[in-house]
Amino acid sequence: MSIKKEKVLLGMSGGIDSTAAAVLLMEQGYEVVGGTFKVIENNNINDTIKDAKKVCKKLNIEHHVFDYVKIFEDLVIGDFVNKYRKGKTPNPCVKCNKEIKYDEFLKSAHSLDIKKIAMGQYGRIEEKDGKYYIKKSVNKMKDQSYYLYNIKYENIKDILLPIGYIEEKDEAKKIASKTGIDFHNKVESQDICFIKDNNYKEFLKDYIEKDLVGNFIDKEGNILGEHKGIQNYTVGQRKGLEIALGTPHYVVDIDYETKDITLGLKEDLYSSECILSDYNILNPDVDIEEESFTAKVRYSHREEKINIKRKGKNLKIIFDKPVRAITLGQSLVFYNGDYLIGGGIIDK
C-alpha cells in the first residue's frame, strides 16, 4: 500500500535554483508540481516557460503556466511607474514577491487543491511552538531574505524554501545537474524582467508624461540649472547630471511636488535617520521599540545597526552611524541575527 505524498506547487523558471529546489523537494518525499508565472508578453517570458517545461518533462512532473499579466501590470508595473513619477526609486522585485510569488501563486495552488508552495529563493523558514519565522539562508552570500519582508505572516506556514539550506557556492548547480540537463552556459535572469536591457528610462517614456522637468538647486535653494525630469534621477547619482559645477556633485534629494532636485557634495549624502511607510513586521515575538537590530537600506548594502520608534502609521529608523545615499522608494529591511524581523518603504 503506497502512502499518498504531499503535493507542493513550485515556482519554476527552468533555471538552476528552481530546478535544484525541485530535485530537493522530490528527494524529501514531496509530489512536486511545477508552476511558471507569465507576467508580461515578451521573448524572455516565453523562453522561461519553455525552459521550465523542459525541466518538468525531464523530472516527469506536472507543469502549469499561470497568466498574471493583468495583475502584474496593475500592481507591480503600476507601482514602479508611480514611484518614479514621485521621484522615488522602487524595487519591483520586492513588490512582485508580495503580490505575485507569495500571494497570487498561493491562490493558484489552492485552486489546484495544493496547500503548499515552494520557491527557488535563498532563505529559510523555521517553525517553533506553532510560530513561523523567516531566516537568512545558510549561504549568506546568496541570501535573498531581504525580498521576503513584506509577505503575509499567515502565508509563511504554507511556504517551502529548500535551497536556503545549501552551504556551498556551486551546490545548487550540482543538484540541478542530477536532472541530466546541462546548466553550464545558463545565464542568470536579469534583475527587472519587464525592462529590456535594464534601460528603465526608455521604459518609462511609455508611461510618464514629459512634464516632470524642474530645477537643480543647491542646499540653500539657489537654482543651478534645469534637469530633464525627476524620473531620470536617483539619490546618490553623480554621472549623467549634465551640469558643470567645478566639483563632483551628487543628487541628495528629490522633491516631486516642486520637481526640484537638490545637489550636494559627497558628505551631504549621509543621513542618521529615515521614515518607513507601508511597513510589515513578520516576527511575532519582537517588541520593535525595545530592541536594537541591524538593517539593510538596499539589497546589496551591508547591515547597519539601528533603533526603531513608532511614528503614527510609520516607523522612524535611527542609525548608530550616518548612512550614505538612503534612497526614497527602496526597502529598508531589518534583522535580529539570522532572523528576519520586518521592513518597509523608505519614505522620507
N, C-alpha and C positions, 0 to 999 in steps of 0.2 A: 504494500500500500504506500503510495507516494504522498508526501506532505506538500500541500499547496504553498508555493513560495509567495512572499510578499512582493507586490509589484511596486516599482518606483519609476516615475517619469523623469528621464534625464535630459537636460538641455544639451543638444548635440550640434556641434558646429563642424564635425569631421576633422577637427584639429587634434593636436597631441593631448591637451589636457582633458577634453571631454571624452576622448577615446580611452585614455588611461582611467578616467572615472568609471566608464562603462565596464572595463575589464575588472577593476577592483570590486565594484558592486556585484558583478556576477560571481567572482571568487568568494564573496561574503554570503552568497546564497540568495541574492535578490533576483527577481524576474525583472529585467530591465526593458523598458520601452523608451525608444528614442523620440525626442520631440525637437523640432527646429523652428525658430521664430522667423517669420517673414515680416520684417518691419518697414521695408522700403523696396521699391521696384528698381533694382539695378543689377548689373552683372555680378557684383561681389556677393549679393544675397543668393543669386542663382547658383553660383559656384559653391557657396556654403551648403545649400540644400543638396546639391549633387554629391559633395564630399561626405555629408552626413549619411545619405542613403547608401553610399559605398561601404562605410564603416558598419552600418547596421546590417547590411546584407552579409558582410563578412562574419559578423558575430551571430548571425541568424536571429536577430531580434526585430520586433515590430518597430515601424517608424511612422511618425505623423509630422505634417507641416501645419503650423498654426498661423493664420493670417491676422497679424496685429497691425497692419499698415495704417488703418484709420486711427486707432487709439494711440499709436506711436506718434503719428503726425500731430494729434491734438495735445498729448501730454508731454512728450519728450521734445520734439522739434519746436512745438509752440512755446514751451518754457525756455528753450535755448534762444530762440529769437527774441522773446520778450525781455530776457535778462540783458542781452546785448543792446537792445533798444534803450535800456535804462542805464547803460554804461557799466554793466557788470560782466563778469567773465564766468559763465556757467560751466559745470561739469556734467554733460549729458549722460555719461555712464552711471553716475550716481542716481539720476532721475530714472533711468531705464531699469536699474536694479530694483528700485522701489515699486515702480508701476507695472513693469513687464515681467522681469525674471522671477520675482518673488511674490507676485500677486496675481497678475493675469494668467501666468503659466500654471500657478497652483489651481486656479479656477478651471483651467483646461484639463488638468489632471483629474480633478473631481468629476468633470463631465465624462471622463473615461472610467469612472469608478476606481480611480487610483488615489490613494490617500497621501502619498509622499512624492516629493520632487527632489531632484539632485542636480548639482551644478559642478562643472569642472573649474571651480574657483578655489583659490588658496586661502582657506580659513578653516576653523574647527567649530563644532557645536558640542557643548557638554551639557549633560543632564545630571542634576544633583537634587535629590529630595523633591522631585516633581517640578523643579525650576530649570529653565533653559538659559544657557549662556553662549555667547559667541566669543571665540578666542582667536588670536593670531595663529597663522599656520606654523607648523614646526619649522619649515624653511622660511626664515624671516626675510630673506632676500626676495622671495616671491609672494610675500603676504599680500592679500587683497581684502583683508577685513575692513579697510577704510571704506570700501564701496558698500558695506553691508549695514552701516549705522542706522539707516532710515527705513529698514524693512519693519513690518508689523511684528510686534513681540509674539502675538498669538500664532503667527505662521512658523516660528522657529522650530517648534516641535515636529513639524512635517517636512523639514529640510535636511538633506544629507550633503556633506562636503567631503567626499572620500579622499581627494588628493591633498587635503590640508595636513595629512599626517606623513606625507612624503618628506624625507630628510635631504636626500642628495639632489644636486642641481639637475642632472640628466635622468633621474629615475623615472619621471613621467614618460619620457620618450622610450625608455626600455620597456616599460609596462605596456605602452600603446603598441609597440612593435610586436608584441605577442600575437596581435591580430594577423600578422603576415604582411601588413601594409608598410611600405617604405615611407617614413616621415623625414628622411634625411634632408630633403630640399623643401620641406613645408615651411612657408613663410607665415609668421605671426600676423594676425589680423590687425588692421590699423586702429588707432585709438577711437576715432569717431566714424562709425560705419556708414553714416549717411552723407559724409562730406568727401568729395573726390580730392585726392592728393592732399588732404588736410588743409585745403585752401578755404578757410571759413569766411574770409572777406568776400570771395567770389560767390559763395553760397548765400550769404546774407543779402546780396544785391537783389535776389528774387523775392525777398520778404520785407526788407526795410526800405521805407521811402527815403529820398535823398534830402531830407531837411533836418538832419541831426548835426549839422555843422555848427561851430561856435568858435570860441577863442581859447588859445593857450594863454594862461595867466601865471604870474608868479605868486608866491605865498602871501604877498601883500595885496593881491588883486589887480596888479598892473597888467595890462594887455601886452602880450609878447608877439602875437601873431594869430593867424586863423588856422584851424585844423580842418581835416576832411570829414569829420563825423565821428561822434563818440563811439560808434560801434566798431571802429577800426583800431581802438587802443585798449591797453590793459595796464593796470598798476604795475610798476616795475619796468615798463618798456623804456628802452633807450634808443634802439635802432628804428629807423623808419619814421622819425618825427618830422624830418624835413624842415628843421628850423635851426638856424645858426645862432648860438648864444655864447660862443667863446670857450665855454667849458662843458663837459658832458652833463646833460640834464636828463631826468627821468620823469615818467608820469607818476605822480604821488597821490592824485585824487581825481575823480571824475564826477561831475555834478550833472545828472541827467535833466534836472529841472532848468538850469541855466544853460546847459550844454558847454559849460566851461571845463577845461582840463588844466589842472594845476601841475606845473613843472617845478622840480626842485633838484637839489643835489643828492648824491648817494645817501648821505646821512639823514636826509628828510624822509627816506623810505621806511624808517624804523618806527614801530608802534609798540606801546606797552599794554594795550588792551583793545578789545573789539566787541561788537554786539552780534549775537547769533539769533536769527529768527528761524521759524519752521524747524525747531529742534526736536529730537527724538531721543528718549532715554530707554535703553534696552536692558539694562541690568536692574533687576527688581530689588536688589539688596542695598543699593547705594544711596546715601544722602549726599547729593552732589555739592551742597554748600558746606559740608563738614569735612570733606577730604580734599587732598591735592591729587592732581592727575598729570599725565603727560598728554600732549596733543600734537597732531599734525595739522598745519594750516593748508596743506595740499598733499596729494598722494605721495609725491616724490620728496617731500620735506622731512627733515629729521624731527624727532619728537622734542617738544619744548615743555618745561614744567609750567603748570597753570593752577589757578584757583578760579572757582566759579561762584557767581552771585546771581540770583534771580532778579530780573528787572522787568516787571509787568509780565507780558506774554513772551518775553525774550530772556536770553541769558547774557550776562556780562562776563567776558573772559579776561582775566588778569594774568599777564605773563610774568614769570620771575625775571626774565631779561627781555629787552626790546627785540622784536622780531621783524625781519625785513620783508617788505612787499606783501603785506596782508591784503588779499585781493577780494573785493566785493563780488559775491556770486559763487565763490568757491566754498567747499565744505571744510569746516574745522571738525575734526573727529578726535575724541579723547578716550584714553585707556587708563586702566589700573593694572600695571604689569602686562600680562598677556590678554587680559580680559577687555573686550570692547565695552565701553560704558554708554556712549552715545555720540551725538554730534548735531550740527546744524549748519545753516547757510550764513556765511559772513555777510552782515547787512549794513554795518557801519563801522 
